[in-house]
Amino acid sequence: MDLRALMLGLAFAVMWSSAFTSAKFIVADAPPLTALAFRFALSGALAVIVARAMGQSWNLTARQWRLTFLFGLCQNALYLGLNFVAMRTIDASLASIIASTMPLIVAFVGWSLLGEQLGRQAIAGLFAGLAGAVLIMGSRISGGVDPFGLGLCIAGVLALAAATLSVRGASSGGNVVMVVGLQMLVGAAILSVAGAALEPWEVEWSPSLVIAFLYTTLVPGLAATLLWFVLVGRIGATRAATFHFLNPFLGVAIAAAVLGERIGPLDVLGVAIIMAGILAVQLSKARAVA
């Protein structure tokens, strides 16, 4: 892996991990589902414009449209929608830790239910990472975390894992940025309906809300997505996924630095175990592909 790929991977991990902290500012002053719908509408429109400028087409096949809708529903509407609602009552650091277990859940389902082969290192890392997540959740529950918010985060990461499993191996036909933009617009449409039905329009306009909304839309929402595809094109999806092992640490560190969230010793231990588990699984997969 060259220096440029390393810097791209680190930048992606920081952008992705920072989304939970910026979301915390948004949900403090605006209805979460409606705010997220506006975010996806703006991010999706920008992605489609960028895709058209790159010569990409929105004339997708029927299968591509189905997968675009599925991912827009599961990732953008369910995963992020549930997380935004949850972060009204739980810490951004906990939401980021739960979300970071997605690669472990995907690996576990593929190994236990779909017959995929994993080496001993990957299996050990898988169970270690999941044990680290259980350790953190147990510590937070005993400390009085909102169980409803925790349940929403767990449901969200399961929805994301289901979407990831459903679209693995699917081709975008060279229209990756267009497909991502359309997925965001699908999420915006679903969330706008849910927001109109479930939330009152109560917004407390503040500089922190505007800055957080623009940051979330442009950096984790758009820039991180484009950066991910540049990284995948440079080193491949399997090697690029190795950078996910940084997400638990970065998510916790950013939340602690910006929001002042308290991090206990069991959180630190659990994060270290999750990071080691994700790294073990991804390195094992990378060696298998090489």
Secondary structure, DSSP 4 states (H G I P E B T S, - for coil): --HHHHHHHHHHHHHHHHHHHHHHHHHHHS-HHHHHHHHHHHHHHHHHHHHHHTT--S---HHHHHHHHHHIIIIIIIIHHHHHHHTTTS-HHHHHHHHTTHHHHHHHHHHHTS-----HHHHHHHHHHHHHHHHHHHHHHHTT--HHHHHHHHHHHHHHHHHHHHHTT---TT-HHHHHHHHHHHHHHHHHHHHHHH--------HHHHHHHHHHHHIIIIIHHHHHHHHHHHH-HHHHGGGGGGHHHHHHHHHHHHH-----HHHHHHHHHHHHHHHHHHHHHHHHH-
